[in-house]
Amino acid sequence: MASDKVKVAILMADYGHDPTGTAPTAEKSQAMKSMLKYCAETAVPFSEFKKAGWDITIFTENGSSPKCDKRMLEGWTQKLLGATQDAVSLYDDMTSTPEWQHASSWSSPTFDLSPFTLVFLPGGHEKGVRQVIDSRVVQTALGAFFPQTRKPSRKAVAAICHGVMALAEGKTAEGRSVLCDATTTALPGAMEGAAYHGTRLFLGDYYKTYGAGSESVEEFVRKKLDDDKVQYRNSLGLSPFVVKDEKYNYISGRFPPDAKLLADEVVALVGEISQAVN
């Protein structure tokens, strides 16, 4: 492993990312159980990166401490859809860290991803996450960083769920998506649809980030690929599933149950590329 400490940038909106995990009830369908089983798209990778001894910097638009989706953490929605007590404790541990409490700004004139080894984009379907997905600043920064992960390289990117959507908005110098020639997964349209239709009577379009009738995350990401039939990898299974690209040091996941496997694979990848390049 290189002597230099691994530096991680986590790009987030001020509010709305998926925080932790849930224990679905037996009455929910299998698709709903999968979609609503929040096991930390944010907290689990953060925890694993900390265990690895990495130097983590949280970036939000103006440097405010991010707040994850409160519906997963409070009230009746927490009891029905949201986090278990163990998961809430994991979230509380994360939010008490100096990294979380002292975020940096991705709108600052000095914002620069080049010093970082890894860029991580967590997911979240609450509409607040559009702040980071739609940001021209973030799109430009990802457009500059992602090409640097082409193998062999000491740079890497990881994204899960709607985080893949944010990454797909990164633009190359030619104006194409940085994922145009990459292999990826993202939140499956079938799972997104199951969550939306299963909860719309009491949550409206909560599970549609860009509102009812908008295209799914899967549809959005597929359109960014040169050949989506080859490059887009999908699984509707309940077991953890991630995709590791062959051209780039890039790992993607679909939804919360993939978070632990994604974090483990990222830790392993960063260790491998650090040894290989040095």
N, C-alpha and C positions, 0 to 999 in steps of 0.2 A: 504494500500500500504506500502511496506517496506520503512524504512527510508533511506536505501541506494539508491543512484541515479542509475537509469537504465543506463547501459553502452552498447552502440551499436557499433559493428564493421561492416563496409561496405567494402566488398572485391571487388576490381575493377582492370581492366587492365589500363595501362597508357592512352589508347585511344580506343574509339569505342563504348562505352555504349550508350544506347538510352537516350537522354536528356529530351525531352519535348513533346509537342503535336502538332497536325495538324488539319486543317479544310479541309477535303476531298471535292473535287468538285463533283457536281451531276453526272458527266459523268462516274465516277469510279463505278465499280461493287460493290455490297455489301461486298463481300469477300475482295476486295482491300481496300474499305473504312475502314473495321475493322483492317486490317493488317497495314495500313498506318496512322491510327489515333493515332499519337504519343501523349499520354497524360502522359508522364513523368514516365517511369519506374525507373528513378533515382531521378528526382527533386520532384515529389509528395511524395514518401515515406520519403525522406530526410526532406521535409517541415513539414510533419505530425509528424515525430519523434522529430523535433525541437519544434513544438508546445506543444508536450507532456512533454517538459522539460528534455529530455534525453541527456545524454553525448555521442556525436557521434565521432567516430574515423574512418577516411577514410584510407584504406590501399591500396597502389599500390606496384608494385614490388620493386622499389627503393625509395619510399617516395616522388615521384614527384606528383604535383597536377594533377589529371586526367583531360583529355579533352574528352568530349563526341563527338559523331559522328557529324562532321561539315556539312555533307550533309543535316542533319535535321535542321541546323541553318543558313546556308548561301546560297547565289546564287539561281539559278533557281531550284535546287532540293529542297531547303527550301520552295520556293513558290508552287511547285507542290506536294511535298510529306511530307514536314516537319512541323515545329512548327508555331503556330499562334503567334501573337505579345505578347499576354498575357502569353503564354507558354514560350516564349523567356525571358520575364521579370522574370518569376519564375526561369528559369535556371540562369539568371544573378544574382538574389538574392542568389541562392545557391552557385555559384562560388565565390561570394564576402565574404563568411563567413570564419572565421579562420579555421574551421574544413576542409574546402575544400582546402584552400591555404596552409595549413600546414599538409599534409598527412604524415602517417607513412609508414614504409616499411614492406611488408610481406616476404621479403628475408633476413631481419635482423636476426642475431643469437638470439636476444631477443624476436622475434615475438612469441606471445602466446595468444590464444583466451580464455584461461580459466578465465580471470577476467571479461569477457563480459557476459551480460545477453542475448543479441540477436546478431545473425549473419545474415546479410542481403546480398543477392546476386542479384544485378540488372541484367537486360538482355541487349541485344544488338547483332545485327547480323553482324555488320562490322567486318572484319577479325581480327582486333586488339584485340578483346575480347578473342581470342584463348590464349593469354598470361596468363590469369587467369584460363581458363578452363584446359589448359594443364600443369599448374605448379605442379610439384611434391610436392613442399612446401605447397601449398594451399590444395592439395589433402590429404596430411598427416594431416594438421591442421583440416580440416573438418572431417576426419576420427576419430580424437580424440574428437572433440566437439559434433558432431551430436548424438552419443549414450547417451550423458549427457542430452539430451532433452527428454528422455523417461519418461513418466509420472509416478509418480508425480515429478516435477522438476521445478526449477526457471530458467532454460535455454530454449531458443527458437531459431528457425531458420525460415527464410522466404526467398523465392526465386521466381523469375518471369522470364518467357520466357527462354532465354539461361542461366540464372542464375541457373535454375534447372539442366541444363546440367553440369554446374560446380560442383554443389552439388553431382550429381550422380557419378562423378569421385572420390569423397571422398571414401577412402578405410577403411574397418574395419581391425582389427588385423588379421582376416582370409583371407584378400585380396578381400573381396566382397564389392560391392557398399554399402554405408551407407543407400541407399534407398531400399535395397533388400527386406525389409519387411514393407516398408512404403507405404502409399497411397499418390498419387501425381497427379498433372496435369503438363502440359508444353505447349509450343507453338504447336498447332495442325498442323499436316503435311499438311492438306488441305489448311490452311491459308498461311503457309510458301510457298507452291507450287504456290498458286495464286499470291502472291507477286513477286515471282521469275519469273514466266512466264509472268506476266503482265508488267514487267519492263526490261526484259533481253535485248530487242532490243536497249535500250539506257543506261542501267546500267550494262549490262553483268551479272555476277554471284554475284552481290552486296548482294542479299538477301540469298545467300548460304554461310554461314560462313566458311565452309571447302571446298568450290568450287563446281562447277557444277558437278552433278552426285553423290555427297556425300549424305549420309542418312540424313533424316530430324531429327530435335530435338526430335520429338515424337518417331520415330523409335529408336533413340539412348537411350532415357530414358526407353522405354518399355523393352529393352534388359537387363536393370539392375535390373528389378523387378522379384521376385520369380514367381509371377502369374500376368502378365500384364493385363489379362482380368478382374481380380478382383481389382487390385491395381491402375490401371491407370484410372483416371476420365477425361472425355473429354466433351467439349461443343463447338459447332460451332455457337452458338447463339451470338448475338451482345451485349447482356446485360452483365455487369460485372459478373465474375465467378471466385471463388477461391475454393480451396480444403483444408479442415482442417483435418489433420490426427488424428486418434483416439488413437494411441499408443504413438505418439511423439508430442511435442509442435512444430509442423511444419505446415506452411501455404504456399501454392504455388498458382501462378497465371499463366495465359497463355501468355498474351501479354499486350501492353500498356493500353488499356481501363480498364483492371482489377486493375491498380495500386492503385487507390484511395481506392477501396474496400479492397484490400489486406492490405494497410497501416492502415485502420480503424480497420480491424480484428486483426492485429498484436498488435496495441495499446491496444485493448480490452483484448487480450490473455495475454499480459505481465501483465496487471493490475490484471487479475484473478489469474494467477499462483503466483504472488507475495503475494496476500492476502491469497491464499489457503495454501501455504507452511509455511507462518508465522502465 
